[in-house]
Each structure stands twice: as C-alpha cells, then as structure tokens.
Amino acid sequence: MMKFACFERTVELLYKYVVPKPRSDCNKSEQLAVTFVAGYIAGVFCAIVSHPADSIVSKLNANPGGGVASAAKELGFAGMWKGLGPRIIMIGTLTALQWFIYDSVKVAFRLPRPPPPEMPESLKRKLAAQQ
C-alpha cells in the first residue's frame, strides 16, 4: 500500500512542482522519466518504513523461539536501522524499475493511461461556496 500511495502522490507533486509543463504536454519519454523518479522515491520511502520491522524479522529468524520485544531490545534502536543505506539503493532501484517497466508496457501496447488526478466538481463547488 505504501508503495502505491507514495508513488501516486509523488507523481502528482513532480508534475506540480518540478516538471515545467503539464503532464498532458509531456511526451512519452518525459512521462516515463517522471515515472522512474517517482518510483525511486516511493522505493526509498518503502525501505525506510519497512526496514525496522524487517530487521526484527531477520533477528527472529536467526534466533527462533524469541519474541518480537526481545528481538527489538537486543537489536536496539540503532541496530534496527543498520543496513538502511544499501536497502534504500536496492529497493529504490527495484521499485523505480517496476514502475518504469509497467508504464513502458502500457506505452508500447498503447494502453490508456489514467488522467492526472483532479478534484471532483462537487468538491470544487463546495469549497467555492465556503469562501
């Protein structure tokens, strides 16, 4: 879930603040570049979110019979974050490639791509009425 939510939000923010033109004006190569960058950023966030839990699971697998609390205590706060750098590089790259391949296949087969997210008209009217 984190990967999808982060990817979609990152795409929105990249088009809003980084890319100098609207998504509809970007060619396929530019859109695929945004996909790759957003995928990498999503991968970095996923690595950061999941790393402490994965460290604890690795500790539990190494010492079967122990509990989560004892594994966390044995690792300590710093130990739960050990190895995060290489994990960020690995997960970031893999996630970027997953999204890039997915979008490339859609482009190659001329499958429709979803339009950029837009606020529903009913919500626009409601917000306008409040102001």
Secondary structure, 3 states (H helix, E strand, C coil): CHHHHHHHHHHHHHHHHHCCCCHHHCCHHHHHHHHHHHHHHHHHHHHHHHHHHHHHHHHHHHCCCCCHHHHHHHHHHHHHHCCHHHHHHHHHHHHHHHHHHHHHHHHHCCCCCCCCCCCCHHHHHHHHHHC
